[in-house]
Structures are given as C-alpha cells and as structure tokens.
Amino acid sequence: MALFFTSFYTTSAIGVTDSEAGSPRTKREKVVLEPLTEAIPATWAARKMQMRFGMEFYSEDNYCTKLHATIPFPKDWPEQKVTVLDTELPNQASCDFRELNAGAIQGVIKIDSMPQNQQLDVIVTVEIEKAFIKAPEDPTVLVLPKKTLKDKNVAWYLGDSPMIETKSRQVREIAIEIRESHPSNAWAHVEVIYDWVRTNIEYRNGPIRSTKDALRDKYGDCEEMSGVFVAICRASNIPARCVWIPEHCYPEFYLEDTNGFGHWYPAQVAGDRQFGQMNEYRPILQKGDRFKVPEQSGMQRYVAETFTCKQRPLGTTQPRIVSIRDLGELVPELEKLKASTEPKTAEPIPPNAIPANAIPTSGSGSAGELQLETVPAVEDLSESTDQLQDVAP
C-alpha cells in the first residue's frame, strides 16, 4: 500500500522559550504526519495458491484470421499479490497486459490465423498470495473523506456507474434519512448504511438488475445488494466500489483518518456478516464498477471477456472460445460450498461459458467478422461462506 505523507508548519515568536528544549525557537518547525496505524486495515492468514487464467480458441468449420480476445486478469492489491509463473503461448499468438482506467487489468490475446478445425490454448499460470483483512483497531479515528476527495482516483468512485444510480430520488432520501439519524462517527455512519441494505433488501438470486429495481422490489443478489450499498454511500459523499471475485461480489468503502490518509474497507452485504473485514481466499478479479473498455462502447460495470475475428466459413459451425479460470486447490472447496447452498431461483451462468451470440458482419468476399461478448459470470455463492473462509492457510 503506497503511503503519502502530509506536512504542516508550526511557528512561534522569536525569542519565546521552548519549554521542552529549553532554548529559543527561531525558525519554523516542520511536522510530518503519517497514517494512523490504528486505522489501517491489517492483513493476516496469507495463503499462496497456483491458478491458471486464459482462453481456448476453436476455429471449427472456419478459416480464422486476426483473432483478438481479452480476459480479466487478477492484479496486486494490499490483500493480494500476483506473480506470473508461466505462459503457454502458441507461436502465432501473443499475450500482453494492459491496465484500465481504474481497478482492472486485461490480458489481451492476439492470434494471426487458425485453419479449419484447430484448437489453440493461451494459458497464464500464476501464484496468488491472498490474505484475510482485519477491521481497523480503532475505527473511531476515521472521518468522512475531505482531503482525499481531491485525488481523482478516489473521486472516481462517487458518481453514477452502469446500473448503479446514485442520484435517484429514493437513494438520496435514504442517504438523508441516515445522515439525519446522527451516527456517532464515520464508521458508525457507514455501518448504518450496511445494516439498512441487509435489513431492507432481501437476498434472492437471479439475473443482474439495477439499483432502482432492487430498491423498488426490495430484493436482489450479491450484485444488487452491493450496488445499493455503493449507491447510498456515494450519495452520502463516501467513495465506494464493487469488488469482483469468482462467483461473487462485495463492496468496499473509503474513509480517512484524522491525519488525512484514506483507506478502503470491505463489507460483505450478501452472506455472513463481515463489516470492515473480509475472510476470503478467492482471487480478486477487479475492483470497481465503471470501466472504459476499448473493445466495448460506453462504460462497463464489469470487465468481461471479449472476442472478435475475421472468418471464412467452410461449414455451418461458428468459431468459439472457452474462458479458462482454474482456481487450483480452491476448486474442491468451492464445489463443497456450492453443494451446501440452497437451490437457486434462476439458472446460473457457468463460470467459463461464452454465449454464442455471434454477430457476423460483412467483409470482403465470403469472409466476415465474428464478434462475441460476455456478461459477468457470477453464480452467487454468498448465502454460505463459512466453509471456504475457515480453511487453514
């Protein structure tokens, strides 16, 4: 975590005796402020795991050229360290990484050409060291952010995001009602928001919906509940964002200590109560909910996989891709967790499924361009997280 230091000067009249030093102070003294240690969210129980991320390409009944695909790729955070161990790359392929505007990294895969009925795999093996997060020792030293809002990287998390409407009348009314209840401090203020969401939005799994819909219908899954929490925080001038992990998401909020240093704190709104702390080993895929993705128009709530290629059809089967997200030793733990959850109300999206919503466009001769895009593959496992969290590191 980068630490930034703030300073100010104290002055005294020339010739006035300094009671501690016993000598006159004749010049300004510089006082350097540092982050308050009791406000820092500490990490613990770190666990190292090998995982694989990538994509399988199938040309099927086509001659394909200029294949271009992107995948969300985990990056470093205070509670997560990512080390690339190996990259499996065909000769005609390349894989580079690019950081988006806030909180996400994409793996960008390019393949020159693929003949008919060929499979090519691009796989990156990583070591992820993931730790649990402890709540701060003394949250009473935290205040609503003022100084840090001058940082555009923090202020970014105050506006609207796709499907998160912070300026809606209902959101603003809830934010005002909570503020006028006069919480004792900033931490308590956010906790009132947290409890409001858990009390008033019933957990119910299903397709993604907007915060307006969730507030109107009073139900939603991890995405809607996180979105409502984020919206109310932002309407209260508290930066907040969504955190995306495999098959789940949760929000974070931002406060600063009395010395003006800000920190992000997690909050599990859907599932076991975890406010200001997080016991979770699943890797963080991205943090944020308003991304500008070069391959897609408009802001995106989630950085999903994308795929395009030029194709010359030689049969009836379209080219396809399969996203690779192998969580290694976490897989049996997640399977056990999935088996313990209640039946879902909607058919889940398999984590690695790429829907075949091909949109061929015209090209020279008989060739065309195939475009495939996906939505976040979130099969919510937030109803019961104890089994995964209690695994010893």
C-alpha positions as CSV (number, residue, x, y, z in Angstrom):
1,M,0.0,0.0,0.0
2,A,1.5,3.3,-1.0
3,L,1.8,5.8,1.8
4,F,1.7,9.5,1.2
5,F,2.9,12.0,3.8
6,T,1.3,15.3,4.7
7,S,3.1,18.1,6.4
8,F,2.3,21.4,8.0
9,Y,4.4,24.1,9.9
10,T,4.1,25.5,13.4
11,T,5.5,28.8,14.2
12,S,6.4,30.6,17.5
13,A,7.6,34.2,18.1
14,I,11.4,34.7,18.0
15,G,12.8,34.6,21.5
16,V,10.0,32.7,23.1
17,T,11.5,29.9,25.2
18,D,10.7,26.3,24.2
19,S,9.8,24.5,27.4
20,E,11.0,21.1,26.2
21,A,14.2,22.2,24.5
22,G,15.0,25.0,26.9
23,S,16.2,27.2,24.1
24,P,14.6,29.9,21.9
25,R,12.8,28.7,18.7
26,T,14.0,31.0,15.9
27,K,12.5,29.3,12.8
28,R,9.5,27.4,11.7
29,E,9.4,23.7,12.6
30,K,8.2,21.1,10.1
31,V,5.8,18.4,11.4
32,V,5.3,15.4,9.3
33,L,2.1,13.5,9.6
34,E,1.8,9.7,8.9
35,P,-1.1,7.3,8.6
36,L,-2.6,6.3,11.9
37,T,-1.7,2.7,12.4
38,E,-5.0,2.0,14.3
39,A,-6.9,2.9,11.2
40,I,-5.0,0.7,8.7
41,P,-6.9,-2.5,7.7
42,A,-4.3,-5.2,8.5
43,T,-4.0,-8.5,6.6
44,W,-3.5,-11.9,8.1
45,A,-3.6,-15.7,7.3
46,A,-2.0,-15.2,3.9
47,R,-2.2,-18.3,1.6
48,K,-0.3,-19.0,-1.6
49,M,-2.1,-20.8,-4.4
50,Q,-1.4,-21.6,-8.1
51,M,-4.1,-20.8,-10.6
52,R,-4.5,-20.6,-14.3
53,F,-6.2,-18.0,-16.5
54,G,-6.5,-17.9,-20.2
55,M,-8.7,-18.9,-23.2
56,E,-9.2,-21.8,-25.5
57,F,-9.9,-21.0,-29.2
58,Y,-11.7,-23.3,-31.6
59,S,-11.9,-22.4,-35.3
60,E,-14.5,-25.2,-36.0
61,D,-15.7,-25.0,-39.7
62,N,-13.8,-21.8,-40.4
63,Y,-10.6,-20.3,-41.5
64,C,-10.0,-17.5,-39.0
65,T,-7.6,-14.6,-39.1
66,K,-6.9,-11.6,-36.8
67,L,-8.3,-13.2,-33.7
68,H,-8.5,-10.7,-30.8
69,A,-9.6,-11.6,-27.3
70,T,-9.5,-10.1,-23.8
71,I,-9.8,-11.6,-20.4
72,P,-10.0,-10.0,-16.9
73,F,-6.8,-10.8,-15.1
74,P,-6.0,-10.5,-11.4
75,K,-3.7,-7.8,-10.2
76,D,-1.9,-6.7,-7.0
77,W,-3.9,-5.3,-4.1
78,P,-3.0,-4.7,-0.5
79,E,-4.5,-8.1,0.3
80,Q,-3.4,-9.9,-2.9
81,K,-0.1,-10.4,-4.6
82,V,0.1,-11.9,-8.1
83,T,3.2,-13.5,-9.6
84,V,3.2,-14.8,-13.2
85,L,4.9,-18.3,-13.2
86,D,4.5,-19.5,-16.8
87,T,2.7,-18.6,-20.0
88,E,1.7,-21.3,-22.5
89,L,1.6,-19.5,-25.9
90,P,1.4,-20.9,-29.4
91,N,3.9,-19.5,-31.9
92,Q,1.3,-17.4,-33.8
93,A,-0.1,-15.9,-30.7
94,S,0.8,-13.1,-28.3
95,C,-0.5,-12.1,-24.9
96,D,0.1,-8.7,-23.3
97,F,-1.4,-7.0,-20.3
98,R,-3.0,-3.5,-20.1
99,E,-4.4,-1.6,-17.1
100,L,-7.7,0.0,-17.5
101,N,-8.8,3.4,-16.0
102,A,-9.4,2.1,-12.5
103,G,-9.1,-1.2,-10.7
104,A,-8.7,-3.8,-13.5
105,I,-6.2,-5.5,-15.8
106,Q,-6.9,-7.2,-19.1
107,G,-5.0,-9.9,-20.8
108,V,-5.0,-9.1,-24.5
109,I,-4.6,-12.1,-26.7
110,K,-3.9,-11.9,-30.5
111,I,-3.6,-14.8,-32.9
112,D,-2.6,-14.2,-36.5
113,S,-4.6,-17.1,-38.0
114,M,-6.2,-20.5,-37.4
115,P,-7.0,-23.2,-40.0
116,Q,-10.2,-25.1,-40.0
117,N,-10.9,-27.5,-37.1
118,Q,-8.0,-26.3,-34.9
119,Q,-7.7,-25.6,-31.2
120,L,-5.2,-23.2,-29.7
121,D,-4.8,-22.5,-25.9
122,V,-3.3,-19.5,-24.3
123,I,-2.8,-20.1,-20.6
124,V,-1.1,-18.0,-17.9
125,T,-0.1,-19.8,-14.7
126,V,0.1,-17.5,-11.6
127,E,0.9,-17.7,-8.0
128,I,-1.7,-15.7,-6.0
129,E,-0.9,-14.9,-2.3
130,K,-4.3,-13.9,-0.8
131,A,-4.8,-12.7,2.8
132,F,-7.8,-12.1,5.0
133,I,-8.5,-8.5,6.1
134,K,-8.9,-7.4,9.7
135,A,-11.1,-4.4,10.7
136,P,-9.1,-1.4,12.0
137,E,-8.1,-1.4,15.6
138,D,-9.8,1.9,16.4
139,P,-12.4,2.9,13.8
140,T,-13.3,6.0,15.8
141,V,-10.2,7.8,14.4
142,L,-11.8,7.6,11.0
143,V,-13.7,10.5,9.5
144,L,-15.7,11.2,6.3
145,P,-13.2,11.9,3.5
146,K,-12.4,15.5,2.6
147,K,-8.8,15.9,1.7
148,T,-8.5,12.7,-0.3
149,L,-11.5,13.6,-2.5
150,K,-9.1,15.9,-4.3
151,D,-7.5,12.8,-5.6
152,K,-9.2,12.0,-8.9
153,N,-8.6,8.3,-8.4
154,V,-10.8,8.4,-5.2
155,A,-13.3,10.9,-6.5
156,W,-13.9,8.5,-9.5
157,Y,-15.9,6.3,-7.0
158,L,-18.5,9.0,-6.2
159,G,-20.5,9.2,-9.5
160,D,-23.0,7.0,-11.3
161,S,-22.0,3.6,-12.7
162,P,-23.8,1.3,-15.1
163,M,-26.9,0.1,-13.2
164,I,-25.9,2.0,-10.0
165,E,-27.9,5.2,-9.8
166,T,-26.5,7.4,-7.1
167,K,-28.7,10.4,-7.9
168,S,-32.1,8.8,-7.9
169,R,-34.6,10.3,-5.5
170,Q,-35.0,7.2,-3.4
171,V,-31.3,6.8,-2.9
172,R,-30.9,10.4,-1.9
173,E,-33.8,10.2,0.5
174,I,-32.3,7.1,2.2
175,A,-28.9,8.9,2.4
176,I,-30.5,11.9,4.0
177,E,-32.5,9.8,6.5
178,I,-29.4,8.0,7.6
179,R,-27.4,11.2,7.9
180,E,-30.2,12.9,10.0
181,S,-30.1,9.9,12.4
182,H,-26.8,11.4,13.5
183,P,-24.5,8.4,13.7
184,S,-21.8,8.8,16.3
185,N,-18.9,8.7,13.9
186,A,-18.0,8.0,10.3
187,W,-17.5,4.3,10.8
188,A,-21.0,4.1,12.5
189,H,-22.4,6.1,9.6
190,V,-21.3,3.5,7.1
191,E,-22.4,0.7,9.3
192,V,-25.9,2.1,9.4
193,I,-25.9,2.1,5.6
194,Y,-24.7,-1.5,5.7
195,D,-27.4,-2.6,8.1
196,W,-30.1,-0.7,6.1
197,V,-29.2,-2.7,3.0
198,R,-29.1,-6.1,4.8
199,T,-32.5,-5.3,6.5
200,N,-34.4,-3.9,3.6
201,I,-33.1,-5.8,0.6
202,E,-34.0,-9.5,0.7
203,Y,-31.3,-11.8,-0.7
204,R,-32.7,-13.5,-3.8
205,N,-30.5,-14.9,-6.6
206,G,-31.3,-14.0,-10.2
207,P,-30.2,-12.1,-13.3
208,I,-28.5,-8.7,-12.8
209,R,-30.8,-5.7,-12.2
210,S,-30.3,-2.1,-11.5
211,T,-30.3,-0.5,-8.0
212,K,-33.6,1.2,-8.9
213,D,-35.1,-2.2,-9.5
214,A,-33.7,-3.7,-6.3
215,L,-34.9,-0.8,-4.2
216,R,-38.4,-0.9,-5.8
217,D,-38.8,-4.7,-5.4
218,K,-36.8,-5.0,-2.1
219,Y,-34.8,-7.9,-3.3
220,G,-31.6,-8.8,-5.1
221,D,-28.5,-11.0,-5.1
222,C,-24.9,-10.0,-4.2
223,E,-24.6,-7.7,-7.2
224,E,-27.8,-5.7,-6.5
225,M,-27.1,-5.6,-2.7
226,S,-23.6,-4.4,-3.3
227,G,-24.9,-1.9,-5.9
228,V,-27.5,-0.4,-3.4
229,F,-24.8,-0.1,-0.7
230,V,-22.4,1.6,-3.1
231,A,-25.2,4.0,-4.3
232,I,-26.2,5.1,-0.8
233,C,-22.5,5.5,0.2
234,R,-21.8,7.7,-2.8
235,A,-25.0,9.7,-2.2
236,S,-23.5,10.3,1.3
237,N,-20.3,11.6,-0.3
238,I,-18.5,8.4,0.8
239,P,-16.5,6.7,-2.0
240,A,-17.5,3.1,-2.6
241,R,-17.0,0.4,-5.2
242,C,-17.7,-3.2,-6.1
243,V,-15.1,-5.9,-5.7
244,W,-15.5,-8.9,-8.1
245,I,-14.3,-12.4,-7.2
246,P,-15.2,-15.7,-8.9
247,E,-18.9,-16.4,-8.4
248,H,-19.4,-13.4,-6.0
249,C,-19.0,-9.7,-5.4
250,Y,-19.0,-7.4,-2.4
251,P,-18.4,-3.7,-1.8
252,E,-15.7,-1.6,-0.3
253,F,-16.0,1.9,1.2
254,Y,-13.4,4.6,1.7
255,L,-12.7,6.7,4.9
256,E,-9.8,8.7,6.0
257,D,-8.0,9.0,9.4
258,T,-7.7,12.3,11.2
259,N,-4.3,12.9,9.7
260,G,-5.9,12.9,6.2
261,F,-4.8,9.4,5.0
262,G,-7.5,7.3,3.3
263,H,-8.1,3.5,3.3
264,W,-10.5,1.1,1.7
265,Y,-12.5,-1.2,3.9
266,P,-14.6,-4.3,2.7
267,A,-18.2,-5.1,3.6
268,Q,-20.0,-8.3,2.9
269,V,-23.6,-7.2,2.4
270,A,-24.8,-10.6,0.9
271,G,-23.9,-13.5,3.1
272,D,-22.2,-13.8,6.5
273,R,-21.9,-10.5,8.3
274,Q,-18.4,-9.1,7.7
275,F,-18.2,-5.3,8.1
276,G,-14.8,-3.8,7.7
277,Q,-13.2,-7.2,7.5
278,M,-13.0,-10.0,4.9
279,N,-12.1,-13.7,5.3
280,E,-12.0,-14.7,1.6
281,Y,-9.4,-16.7,-0.4
282,R,-11.0,-16.4,-3.8
283,P,-8.8,-14.1,-6.0
284,I,-9.9,-10.5,-6.7
285,L,-10.5,-10.2,-10.5
286,Q,-11.2,-6.5,-10.4
287,K,-12.3,-3.6,-8.1
288,G,-14.7,-1.0,-9.5
289,D,-17.9,-0.8,-11.4
290,R,-17.2,1.9,-14.1
291,F,-14.7,0.8,-16.7
292,K,-13.8,2.1,-20.1
293,V,-13.0,-0.9,-22.2
294,P,-11.6,-0.3,-25.6
295,E,-13.4,-3.2,-27.2
296,Q,-16.8,-2.1,-25.9
297,S,-18.9,1.1,-26.2
298,G,-19.8,3.1,-23.1
299,M,-18.9,2.5,-19.5
300,Q,-18.9,-1.1,-18.3
301,R,-19.9,-2.3,-14.9
302,Y,-17.7,-5.4,-15.2
303,V,-14.7,-6.1,-17.4
304,A,-15.9,-9.3,-19.2
305,E,-14.2,-11.5,-21.8
306,T,-14.4,-10.2,-25.4
307,F,-13.6,-11.9,-28.7
308,T,-13.5,-10.9,-32.4
309,C,-12.1,-12.5,-35.5
310,K,-12.2,-12.5,-39.3
311,Q,-13.7,-15.7,-40.6
312,R,-14.2,-17.5,-43.9
313,P,-16.9,-20.1,-43.3
314,L,-16.2,-23.6,-44.6
315,G,-19.1,-25.2,-42.9
316,T,-22.0,-24.4,-40.6
317,T,-20.3,-24.3,-37.1
318,Q,-19.2,-20.9,-35.8
319,P,-15.8,-20.4,-34.2
320,R,-16.0,-20.3,-30.4
321,I,-13.9,-19.7,-27.3
322,V,-13.9,-21.0,-23.7
323,S,-12.6,-18.9,-20.9
324,I,-10.1,-20.6,-18.6
325,R,-10.3,-19.8,-14.9
326,D,-8.8,-22.7,-13.0
327,L,-8.7,-21.8,-9.2
328,G,-6.5,-24.8,-8.4
329,E,-6.8,-26.1,-4.8
330,L,-9.8,-23.8,-4.2
331,V,-11.9,-25.8,-6.7
332,P,-12.9,-28.7,-4.4
333,E,-13.6,-26.2,-1.6
334,L,-15.9,-24.2,-3.9
335,E,-17.7,-27.3,-5.1
336,K,-18.4,-28.3,-1.5
337,L,-19.6,-24.8,-0.8
338,K,-21.8,-24.8,-3.9
339,A,-23.4,-28.1,-2.9
340,S,-24.3,-26.7,0.5
341,T,-26.2,-23.7,-0.8
342,E,-29.9,-23.6,-1.4
343,P,-31.3,-24.1,-4.9
344,K,-31.1,-21.0,-6.9
345,T,-34.2,-19.2,-8.3
346,A,-32.6,-18.7,-11.7
347,E,-30.4,-20.8,-13.9
348,P,-26.8,-19.8,-13.2
349,I,-24.3,-18.9,-15.9
350,P,-21.4,-21.4,-15.9
351,P,-18.2,-19.6,-14.9
352,N,-16.4,-20.4,-18.2
353,A,-19.3,-20.3,-20.6
354,I,-19.1,-17.9,-23.6
355,P,-22.6,-17.4,-25.0
356,A,-22.7,-17.9,-28.8
357,N,-24.3,-14.6,-29.6
358,A,-22.3,-14.3,-32.8
359,I,-22.9,-11.2,-35.0
360,P,-21.3,-11.8,-38.4
361,T,-20.7,-8.6,-40.3
362,S,-19.9,-8.1,-43.9
363,G,-16.4,-8.3,-45.2
364,S,-14.5,-8.8,-48.4
365,G,-15.5,-11.8,-50.5
366,S,-17.1,-14.5,-48.4
367,A,-15.3,-13.6,-45.2
368,G,-17.0,-11.9,-42.2
369,E,-16.2,-10.8,-38.8
370,L,-17.3,-12.7,-35.7
371,Q,-17.9,-10.7,-32.5
372,L,-18.6,-12.4,-29.2
373,E,-19.1,-10.6,-25.9
374,T,-20.0,-11.9,-22.4
375,V,-21.5,-10.6,-19.2
376,P,-20.1,-11.2,-15.7
377,A,-20.2,-14.9,-14.9
378,V,-21.4,-14.6,-11.3
379,E,-23.2,-17.6,-9.8
380,D,-23.7,-16.2,-6.4
381,L,-22.4,-18.3,-3.5
382,S,-22.8,-15.6,-0.9
383,E,-25.5,-17.4,1.1
384,S,-23.0,-19.6,2.9
385,T,-19.3,-18.7,3.0
386,D,-18.1,-20.3,6.2
387,Q,-16.7,-23.4,4.7
388,L,-14.5,-21.6,2.3
389,Q,-13.3,-19.0,4.8
390,D,-12.4,-21.4,7.5
391,V,-9.9,-23.3,5.5
392,A,-6.5,-23.0,7.2
393,P,-3.9,-21.1,5.2
